[in-house]
Amino acid sequence: MIKHLFKFNRVILIFFIIAILISSVLITYKAKEATGKEILNAYDVIRTFKMEGISFKPATLLYSKDYMIEDTEPTIYTDSRGNYLFIYTFNSFVEREAKFKDEYGLIQKFAFTLKEKTYYPRLFRVKNLQLVYAIPYPNEESDQAIYDYLKKINRVIFTGLNAGKEIVFTGESPSWTAKVSIKYYEHFWTDSENKVRYERYHTKAPTITYKGQIPEKPVPLEYSFSTIASHMGGTRDEITPKELTKVITLGSGGGNGLIPSNQAYQVKITLDGKTEEFEAKLGNTANLVNFFY
C-alpha cells in the first residue's frame, strides 16, 4: 500500500514539474509574441505590461471621444498610481505617422487637469500604435520613485513592444575611457501591394571616464565624437575635481538615420589644455535592458 502511494506521489510530482515547465515556455513565448508581430493591438500592450508587473484597467473618468485624433478614438487605461495610458490603433506605422505629425499640439491636448491635478504626457511610437502616457503633478511620490517608475515604463515599451537593441562602442587612451551607447529599433511592415515599408529610430549617449591625475581646482573640458557621417561634441568652461572622479555623461541625441554599426568613433578630449585622441570601436551587441528618454 505504501509502495503504491509512493509511486502515485511520484507521478503527481512529475506531472506538477511538467506543468511548471510548460507554463514557463508559454510565458516566454507570449512575452516574445508582441516583439515579433508587425501589427499590435491594445491587448498586446496591456498584456506586455502585465508580464512586467504593471497592471492597467479601463479608465472610467475620461471619455475617449474627447481625445480623438482625426477619426481615431483611443482606448484609455489607468494604472494603480493614477497615471493614464491612451492607446491609438492604426493599420500601420505609415498611417500613424500621417495622423500624429504635430507632436507639440498633441502634448497640449493631453496636458489636462483632473481632480485638481495637472497631467503631463509622454508620447511613444510603437509600430502601428501611438501611446500617450500621462502622469499627474503634484504627486505624492518622491521624484526618485517617479523617475524609477517611468524608467520601467520606458524599458517595457522599448524592449517588450519595440524590440529595442543596443550596440556599444568603447575605446581608451592613457587618461580616458570613452563609451558610446546606441539604442535603437527597426520595424518592417508589408503593405497591400506587397511592398515592405520600414521605420527606425535610435539614440546616442556618449560618456567618458577620467583615469589621470585629478586636478586641485576646476578646469576646462572640450570633447568630440566623430564618424564619417556624424559628429557630437561640446565644451565646458569648468569641470570640478569631484566630477572627474565619476562617469561623465555628455548628453544624448536621437534620429532616424542609419545606425553606424560598421564605423569607429574618432574621440578627441582636451582637459586643461592637454589633448588625447583615440578610437572607440564596436564592442558588443545585446538586448536592451536599461533605457530612459
C-alpha positions in Angstrom: 0.0 0.0 0.0 2.8 2.4 1.0 4.7 1.4 -2.1 1.7 2.2 -4.4 1.2 5.5 -2.6 4.8 6.4 -3.1 4.6 5.7 -6.8 1.4 7.7 -7.1 3.0 10.7 -5.4 6.0 10.4 -7.7 3.6 10.5 -10.7 1.8 13.6 -9.3 5.2 15.3 -8.7 6.3 14.6 -12.3 3.1 16.0 -13.7 3.5 19.1 -11.5 7.1 19.7 -12.7 6.0 19.2 -16.4 3.1 21.7 -15.9 5.5 24.3 -14.5 7.9 23.8 -17.4 5.1 24.1 -20.0 3.8 27.2 -18.2 7.3 28.8 -18.3 7.6 28.0 -22.0 4.2 29.6 -22.7 5.0 32.7 -20.7 8.3 33.1 -22.5 6.5 32.6 -25.9 3.9 35.2 -25.0 6.5 37.6 -23.8 8.2 37.4 -27.2 5.0 37.4 -29.2 4.5 41.2 -29.3 8.0 42.0 -30.4 7.7 39.6 -33.3 4.4 41.0 -34.7 4.2 43.7 -37.4 0.8 44.8 -36.2 -0.1 45.2 -32.5 -3.4 46.0 -30.6 -4.3 47.3 -27.2 -4.4 43.8 -25.7 -0.7 43.2 -26.7 0.2 46.4 -24.9 -1.7 45.6 -21.7 -0.5 42.0 -21.6 3.1 43.0 -22.1 2.9 45.5 -19.2 1.3 42.9 -17.0 4.0 40.4 -17.6 6.4 43.1 -16.3 4.4 43.6 -13.2 2.5 46.8 -14.3 -1.3 46.3 -14.4 -3.8 48.6 -16.2 -7.6 48.7 -16.0 -10.1 50.6 -18.2 -10.4 54.2 -17.2 -13.8 55.4 -16.1 -13.3 59.2 -15.6 -12.2 60.1 -19.1 -14.2 59.9 -22.3 -12.3 58.6 -25.3 -14.3 60.8 -27.8 -12.7 63.9 -26.1 -9.3 62.6 -27.2 -9.9 61.7 -30.8 -7.2 62.3 -33.3 -9.0 62.9 -36.6 -11.2 59.9 -36.8 -9.3 57.7 -34.4 -10.6 57.1 -30.9 -8.2 55.8 -28.2 -8.8 53.2 -25.6 -7.9 54.6 -22.2 -6.5 52.8 -19.2 -5.2 53.7 -15.8 -2.7 52.1 -13.5 -2.5 51.7 -9.7 -0.6 55.0 -9.4 -3.3 57.1 -11.1 -1.4 57.5 -14.4 -3.3 57.3 -17.7 -2.4 55.3 -20.8 -4.0 56.3 -24.2 -3.7 53.7 -27.0 -4.4 54.7 -30.6 -4.5 51.9 -33.0 -3.8 52.3 -36.7 -3.5 49.9 -39.7 0.3 50.5 -39.9 3.0 52.9 -38.8 2.6 54.7 -42.1 -1.0 55.7 -41.1 0.2 56.5 -37.6 2.9 58.9 -38.9 0.4 60.6 -41.1 -2.0 61.4 -38.2 0.5 62.1 -35.5 2.5 64.8 -37.1 2.0 67.7 -34.7 3.6 66.4 -31.5 3.6 69.9 -29.8 -0.2 70.1 -30.4 -0.7 66.6 -29.1 1.2 67.4 -25.9 -1.0 70.4 -25.4 -4.1 68.3 -26.0 -3.1 65.8 -23.3 -2.0 68.3 -20.7 -5.3 68.1 -18.9 -6.5 68.7 -15.3 -8.4 66.1 -13.3 -9.3 66.2 -9.6 -7.1 69.3 -9.1 -4.1 67.6 -10.6 -2.4 68.5 -13.9 -1.4 65.6 -16.1 1.7 65.8 -18.3 2.0 63.5 -21.3 4.8 61.4 -22.8 4.4 60.2 -26.4 5.7 56.8 -27.5 5.7 55.3 -31.1 5.1 51.6 -31.1 4.8 50.1 -34.6 1.2 50.8 -35.7 0.3 52.2 -32.3 0.7 55.6 -30.7 0.8 55.6 -26.9 0.4 58.6 -24.7 1.3 58.1 -21.0 0.1 60.9 -18.7 1.3 61.4 -15.1 -0.1 63.8 -12.6 1.5 66.6 -10.7 1.6 67.3 -7.8 2.4 63.7 -6.9 2.6 62.1 -3.5 5.6 60.0 -4.6 9.2 61.2 -4.4 10.9 62.4 -7.6 13.2 59.4 -7.5 10.3 57.0 -7.2 8.6 58.7 -10.2 11.8 58.5 -12.2 12.3 54.8 -11.4 8.8 54.0 -12.5 9.0 56.0 -15.7 12.3 54.3 -16.4 10.5 50.9 -16.1 7.7 52.1 -18.4 10.2 53.2 -21.0 12.1 49.9 -20.7 8.9 47.8 -21.2 7.8 49.9 -24.3 11.3 49.9 -25.9 12.2 46.3 -25.1 8.9 44.4 -24.8 6.9 46.2 -27.6 9.5 47.8 -29.9 12.1 45.0 -29.6 14.8 47.6 -28.8 18.5 46.6 -29.0 21.8 48.2 -28.0 25.3 48.4 -29.6 28.2 49.8 -27.6 31.4 51.5 -28.9 34.3 51.7 -26.4 37.9 53.0 -26.5 40.6 54.3 -24.3 43.8 56.4 -24.1 46.3 56.8 -21.2 44.0 59.3 -19.4 40.5 58.5 -20.7 37.9 55.7 -21.3 35.1 56.6 -23.8 31.8 54.8 -24.5 29.0 55.5 -27.0 25.8 53.6 -26.4 23.4 53.4 -29.3 19.9 52.2 -28.5 17.7 51.5 -31.5 14.7 49.7 -33.0 13.8 48.9 -36.6 10.3 47.9 -37.8 9.1 46.4 -41.1 5.6 46.3 -42.5 4.3 44.7 -45.7 1.5 46.8 -47.4 -1.4 45.6 -49.5 0.8 45.9 -52.6 3.4 43.5 -51.0 5.9 46.4 -50.6 8.0 46.3 -47.5 8.0 49.6 -45.5 10.3 50.3 -42.6 11.0 52.8 -39.9 13.9 53.1 -37.5 14.8 55.3 -34.5 17.9 55.5 -32.4 19.5 57.5 -29.6 23.2 58.0 -29.0 24.6 58.6 -25.4 28.3 59.2 -25.1 30.1 59.0 -21.7 33.8 59.5 -20.7 35.7 58.4 -17.6 38.9 60.1 -16.5 41.8 57.9 -15.4 44.5 60.6 -14.9 45.7 62.8 -12.0 42.7 64.7 -10.6 43.4 68.5 -10.6 43.1 70.5 -7.5 40.6 73.1 -9.0 38.0 73.2 -11.8 39.5 73.1 -15.3 38.0 73.5 -18.8 37.0 70.4 -20.9 36.4 70.0 -24.6 35.3 66.8 -26.3 34.2 65.4 -29.7 33.0 62.1 -31.1 33.1 61.9 -34.9 32.4 59.3 -37.7 32.2 59.8 -41.4 28.5 60.7 -41.2 28.1 62.2 -37.7 29.6 64.5 -35.1 28.9 65.1 -31.4 30.9 67.5 -29.3 30.9 70.2 -26.7 32.8 72.3 -24.3 32.6 73.0 -20.6 34.2 76.1 -19.1 34.7 74.3 -15.9 34.6 70.7 -14.7 35.2 70.1 -11.0 37.6 67.6 -9.4 34.7 65.8 -8.0 33.0 65.4 -11.4 36.3 63.9 -12.8 36.1 61.1 -10.3 32.8 59.8 -11.8 31.5 58.8 -15.2 30.8 62.0 -17.1 27.6 61.9 -19.1 27.7 64.1 -22.2 24.0 64.2 -23.0 22.2 62.3 -25.8 20.6 62.7 -29.2 18.3 60.8 -31.4 17.2 60.4 -35.0 16.0 58.0 -37.7 19.2 57.9 -39.8 21.5 55.0 -40.4 23.0 53.3 -37.4 26.8 53.5 -37.6 27.4 49.9 -36.7 30.3 49.4 -39.1 32.2 52.6 -38.2 34.6 53.6 -35.4 34.2 56.9 -33.5 37.2 59.3 -33.5 37.4 60.6 -30.0 39.2 63.8 -29.1 39.3 65.1 -25.5 41.1 68.2 -24.2 41.3 68.7 -20.4 43.0 71.9 -19.2 44.9 72.2 -22.5 46.1 68.6 -22.7 44.6 66.7 -25.7 44.3 63.0 -26.3 42.9 61.3 -29.4 41.8 57.7 -29.9 39.2 55.4 -31.4 36.0 53.9 -29.9 35.2 50.7 -31.7 32.1 48.4 -31.7 32.4 46.1 -28.7 29.2 44.1 -28.4 25.6 43.8 -29.4 23.0 42.9 -26.7 19.3 43.1 -26.0 18.4 46.5 -24.5 18.0 46.2 -20.7 18.1 49.8 -19.4 16.7 52.7 -21.4 15.2 56.0 -20.3 14.5 59.0 -22.6 
